[in-house]
Amino acid sequence: MYQKPSIPFSILNRRVLRRLYLVALVIVATLVAIWWEKVQTPQSITVTALAQPQTFVVDEPIQPIPLKLALNQSKVALGKTLFRDPRLSADNRVSCLSCHHLSRGGADDKAFSFGVNGNVGNINAPTIYNTEFNAHLNWNGKYETLEDFIQAVIQNPMEMGIQWSVLRQKLQQSPKYTQAFAKNYSDGLTAANIKNAIATYVRSLYTPNSRFDQYLRGNKKALTDAEKEGYRLFKANGCVSCHQGMNVGGNLYQKFGIMGDYFRDRGNITQADLGRYNVTQDEADKFVFRVPSLRNVALTSPYFHDGSVKTLEGAIRVMAKYELGRSLSDKDTLLIAQFLRTLTGEHPELN
C-alpha cells in the first residue's frame, strides 16, 4: 500500500517561518501606512467632522470639507485686518480684498484685476476660498505654500509692489499693529509674521456644509433629482477625472486643450497662456495649468485663467469640447450646472 512520504521537520520549519515572515511584512506595511497618514496630516490644522476628531470619508471621488478647522483665532483676526488694509500696497490703494471679493466667491468679477498704480494684471484672480485644501497655488502652480504666495504678491510690481522694509515701517507706525504682533508673535512685527498672519486668516476662509457635502454625509434629500442627475453626468462624462477630492480640483495639472486647440481658436496667445511652462521652461508644460477648485464655482465668474467665459453653462461647454472632446446637449449642460451650484458652501461673508 502506498504511503505518502513524510515531510522533514526542517522543511516544515522553513514553511512556518516563511508564513510568519509574510504575516510580519503585512503588519509592518500596515503600521507604516498608518504612520505615513499621520505625518502627512498638516500639523497646524486639527480636522473635526460631525463632532468627531477625524475627516469624514465617503466612497465617492469627491469628499466633503471638514466642518471645523482649529486655527489660532487671534492670528486670524490680525490676518483679517491685514487682508483688508490698503497700506499693504505701495500706493495705499490696493488690498488683498480688492482682488478677492469675499461676497463674490473670493474671486474678482473682472477678467483681470487692477493692481498698484492702476496696473492691470494678465491673469484672472482665482478664488481665495478653500486654498488650504489645494496641493498647489496660482494658475501655474508656482507656489507650494500660502506664505510663499503672499511673499510674491506683496513684492510683485503689478500687484502690491512694495518692499518688506517699507511695509514694516508703515505698519510700525500703528500702535494697534505693534500691539497685535507683540501679542501673537514673540519677535513682533516681522515680514515672516505678516505673511503668517495673513496666511492664517486665508486658511479660515473655508466653506463647509454645501448642499452637496450634506448629500455626501448621508442627507439624500439635500439634492433634487435633477442635481443628482447632474452629478451622475459629471462623473459619466469624465469631468471628475480632474475635478475630484475635497476641493473638487486643485490637486493636479492638466493641459488646457487636450482634445482641441483652445488657444488657436481663441487667438492672441499671451505669456500667461503658457501656464506651467513659465515655471519649468519644459516644452511639455506649455498650456498646462493647475486644475482649479470648483467649490463655489457658481459665484466666481468670469471663468478660466483668461476670464474669457462669463457663464457657468458656457464654461461647461468649453471644458466638454476642449478637455473631453464631447458636445453636450443643452439639457445635460444645464443639469451639470445645477449640480455645480450645490457646491456653494457656508461662510459668514459668502452670500
C-alpha positions in Angstrom: 0.0 0.0 0.0 1.3 3.4 -1.0 2.3 5.7 1.9 2.7 9.4 1.4 6.2 10.3 2.3 6.6 12.4 5.4 7.8 16.0 5.2 11.1 16.5 7.0 10.8 18.6 10.1 13.3 21.2 8.8 11.1 21.8 5.7 8.1 22.3 7.9 10.0 24.8 10.0 11.0 26.8 6.9 7.4 26.9 5.7 6.2 28.1 9.1 8.9 30.7 9.2 8.1 31.9 5.7 4.4 32.3 6.6 5.3 34.1 9.8 7.6 36.3 7.8 4.8 37.2 5.3 2.4 38.0 8.2 5.1 40.2 9.8 5.5 42.1 6.5 1.8 42.7 6.3 1.8 44.0 9.9 4.8 46.3 9.2 3.3 47.6 6.0 0.0 48.4 7.8 1.9 50.3 10.6 3.9 52.2 8.0 0.8 53.2 6.2 -0.8 54.4 9.4 2.4 56.4 10.3 2.6 57.9 6.9 -1.0 59.1 7.0 -0.3 60.8 10.3 2.8 62.6 9.2 1.1 63.7 6.0 -1.7 65.5 8.0 -0.8 69.2 8.4 0.3 69.8 12.0 -1.3 73.3 12.1 -4.8 72.0 11.5 -7.0 69.7 13.5 -9.9 68.5 11.5 -13.3 67.9 13.1 -16.3 66.5 11.2 -19.6 65.7 12.7 -18.2 66.3 16.2 -15.6 63.6 15.6 -11.8 64.4 15.5 -11.3 62.9 12.0 -12.2 63.7 8.4 -15.5 62.3 7.2 -14.7 60.0 4.3 -17.2 58.7 1.7 -16.9 56.2 -1.1 -17.1 58.9 -3.8 -14.4 60.8 -5.9 -15.4 64.0 -4.1 -15.0 64.3 -0.3 -16.8 66.8 2.0 -15.0 69.7 3.5 -14.4 69.4 7.3 -17.0 71.3 9.3 -14.4 72.8 11.7 -10.7 73.7 11.5 -8.7 74.5 14.6 -6.9 77.8 14.0 -5.4 80.5 16.2 -8.3 82.9 16.3 -6.2 85.8 17.5 -3.9 85.4 14.5 -7.0 85.0 12.3 -8.2 88.4 13.5 -4.9 90.0 12.9 -4.7 88.5 9.4 -8.2 89.7 8.6 -7.2 93.3 9.4 -4.1 93.0 7.2 -6.1 91.4 4.4 -8.3 94.4 4.2 -5.6 97.1 4.6 -4.6 99.1 1.5 -1.4 100.1 3.3 0.0 96.7 2.1 0.3 98.3 -1.4 2.9 100.9 -2.5 0.2 103.5 -3.3 -2.1 102.7 -0.3 -5.0 101.9 -2.7 -4.9 98.1 -3.1 -5.6 95.5 -0.5 -5.9 91.7 -0.8 -9.7 92.3 -0.7 -9.5 94.4 -3.8 -9.0 91.3 -6.0 -10.6 88.7 -3.8 -14.1 89.8 -3.1 -15.5 87.6 -0.3 -19.1 88.1 -1.3 -18.3 87.0 -4.8 -16.8 83.7 -4.2 -13.4 85.0 -3.1 -12.5 86.0 -6.7 -12.8 89.1 -8.9 -15.7 89.9 -11.1 -13.4 91.2 -13.8 -11.2 89.1 -16.2 -8.1 90.9 -14.9 -7.7 92.7 -11.6 -6.3 96.2 -11.0 -3.1 96.4 -9.0 -0.9 99.1 -7.7 -0.7 102.4 -9.6 -3.6 101.3 -11.8 -1.7 98.3 -13.3 -3.9 95.7 -14.9 -2.9 92.0 -14.4 -2.5 89.4 -17.1 -4.4 86.5 -15.5 -7.7 86.0 -13.7 -7.7 86.2 -9.9 -8.6 82.7 -8.6 -10.8 82.3 -5.5 -9.2 82.7 -2.1 -11.7 80.3 -0.5 -10.5 76.8 0.4 -7.0 77.4 -0.7 -5.7 75.4 2.2 -7.0 72.3 0.5 -5.1 72.9 -2.8 -1.9 71.0 -3.4 -0.6 73.9 -5.5 -1.2 77.6 -5.7 -1.5 80.0 -8.6 -2.7 79.1 -12.0 0.8 77.8 -12.9 1.3 76.0 -9.6 4.4 78.1 -8.8 3.8 78.3 -5.1 3.6 75.4 -2.6 2.5 77.4 0.5 0.3 80.4 1.2 3.3 82.2 2.8 5.3 81.8 -0.5 2.3 83.1 -2.5 1.8 86.1 -0.2 5.5 86.9 -0.4 5.3 87.1 -4.2 2.1 89.1 -4.3 3.4 91.7 -1.9 6.5 92.4 -3.9 5.0 91.9 -7.4 5.2 95.4 -9.1 1.9 94.6 -10.9 0.0 93.7 -7.7 1.1 95.3 -4.4 4.5 96.5 -5.5 6.0 97.1 -2.0 9.2 96.1 -0.4 9.1 94.4 3.0 11.2 97.1 4.7 8.8 99.8 3.6 5.8 97.8 4.6 7.2 97.1 8.1 7.8 100.8 8.6 4.2 101.6 7.6 2.7 99.1 10.0 5.0 100.0 12.8 3.5 103.5 12.8 0.2 101.9 14.0 0.1 101.1 17.8 -2.7 98.6 17.1 -0.5 96.6 14.8 2.6 96.7 17.0 0.5 95.6 20.0 -1.2 92.8 18.0 2.0 91.4 16.6 3.6 91.6 20.1 0.7 89.6 21.5 0.8 86.9 18.8 4.5 86.6 18.0 7.5 86.6 20.3 9.6 88.5 17.8 6.8 91.0 17.0 6.2 92.7 13.6 8.4 90.9 11.0 7.9 90.1 7.4 7.6 86.4 8.3 4.9 87.1 10.8 3.0 89.4 8.5 2.9 86.5 6.0 1.9 84.0 8.7 -0.9 86.2 10.0 -2.4 86.7 6.5 -2.0 83.0 5.7 -3.7 82.0 8.9 -6.7 84.2 8.0 -6.8 82.8 4.5 -6.9 79.3 5.9 -10.0 80.3 7.9 -11.7 81.1 4.6 -13.1 77.6 4.0 -16.7 76.9 3.0 -18.1 73.7 4.6 -21.6 72.2 4.6 -22.6 72.9 1.0 -25.7 71.1 0.0 -23.6 68.6 -1.9 -21.5 68.0 1.3 -24.7 67.3 3.2 -25.6 64.8 0.5 -22.3 63.1 0.8 -22.7 62.9 4.6 -26.0 61.0 4.1 -28.7 63.5 3.6 -30.1 62.3 0.3 -32.8 65.0 0.4 -30.2 67.7 0.2 -30.2 67.5 -3.6 -33.0 67.4 -6.0 -33.4 64.6 -8.6 -32.1 67.0 -11.3 -29.0 67.8 -9.2 -28.3 64.2 -8.6 -28.6 63.5 -12.3 -26.2 66.4 -12.9 -23.7 64.7 -10.6 -24.1 61.4 -12.4 -23.4 63.2 -15.7 -20.4 65.0 -14.2 -18.9 61.6 -13.4 -20.1 59.8 -16.5 -18.6 62.4 -18.9 -15.3 62.3 -17.2 -15.3 65.8 -15.6 -14.5 64.1 -12.3 -11.2 62.7 -13.6 -9.7 66.2 -13.0 -12.1 67.7 -10.6 -12.2 65.4 -7.5 -11.0 65.3 -3.9 -12.0 67.6 -1.2 -11.7 70.7 -3.3 -13.2 69.3 -6.5 -9.9 70.1 -8.1 -6.7 71.9 -7.1 -4.6 68.8 -6.7 -3.2 68.2 -10.2 -2.1 69.8 -13.5 -3.7 69.5 -16.9 -3.3 70.9 -20.4 -6.0 73.3 -21.5 -6.9 71.8 -24.9 -6.4 68.1 -24.7 -9.0 67.3 -27.4 -8.8 70.6 -29.3 -6.6 73.7 -29.7 -8.3 76.2 -27.4 -5.6 78.9 -27.9 -5.6 78.7 -31.7 -9.3 79.0 -31.7 -9.3 81.9 -29.2 -6.3 83.7 -30.8 -3.9 86.3 -29.3 -1.7 84.0 -27.2 0.0 85.7 -24.3 2.8 84.8 -22.0 0.3 84.0 -19.3 -1.3 81.4 -21.6 1.9 79.3 -21.5 0.9 78.3 -18.0 3.3 76.0 -16.1 5.9 76.4 -18.8 6.6 79.8 -17.3 7.7 78.0 -14.1 9.5 74.9 -15.5 10.6 76.0 -19.0 9.7 72.5 -20.1 8.1 72.3 -23.6 5.7 69.6 -22.3 4.3 72.1 -19.8 3.1 74.7 -22.4 -0.6 75.5 -21.9 -0.7 73.3 -18.7 -2.4 74.8 -15.7 -3.3 73.8 -12.2 -6.8 72.4 -12.3 -9.0 74.9 -10.4 -11.3 74.1 -7.5 -15.0 74.0 -8.4 -16.0 74.9 -4.8 -18.4 77.9 -5.0 -17.9 78.0 -8.8 -21.3 79.4 -9.4 -20.1 82.7 -7.8 -16.6 83.0 -9.4 -17.3 84.2 -13.0 -15.7 85.1 -15.3 -14.1 81.7 -15.8 -10.7 80.2 -16.7 -7.2 81.8 -16.4 -8.1 84.3 -19.1 -11.5 85.2 -17.7 -12.9 84.6 -21.2 -16.3 83.0 -20.3 -19.0 84.7 -18.3 -21.5 82.0 -17.6 -21.2 78.6 -15.8 -23.0 76.9 -18.7 -20.6 78.4 -21.2 -17.6 77.2 -19.1 -19.1 73.7 -19.1 -19.4 73.7 -22.8 -15.8 74.8 -23.3 -14.5 72.2 -21.0 -16.5 69.5 -22.7 -15.3 70.5 -26.1 -11.6 71.1 -25.4 -10.9 68.7 -22.5 -13.3 65.8 -23.2 -13.9 66.0 -26.9 -17.7 66.0 -26.3 -20.6 68.1 -27.4 -23.1 68.2 -24.6 -26.8 68.7 -25.1 -28.3 71.8 -23.7 -30.2 69.6 -21.2 -27.1 67.8 -19.9 -25.2 71.1 -19.7 -28.0 72.6 -17.5 -28.1 69.5 -15.3 -24.3 69.6 -14.7 -24.6 73.3 -13.9 -27.4 72.6 -11.4 -25.1 70.1 -9.7 -22.2 72.6 -9.6 -24.4 75.1 -7.9 -24.8 72.7 -5.0 -21.0 73.1 -4.3 -21.6 76.6 -2.8 -20.7 76.3 0.9 -21.2 78.3 4.0 -19.1 81.3 5.3 -20.2 84.4 7.1 -19.1 86.6 4.2 -20.1 84.3 1.4 -23.6 85.3 0.3 
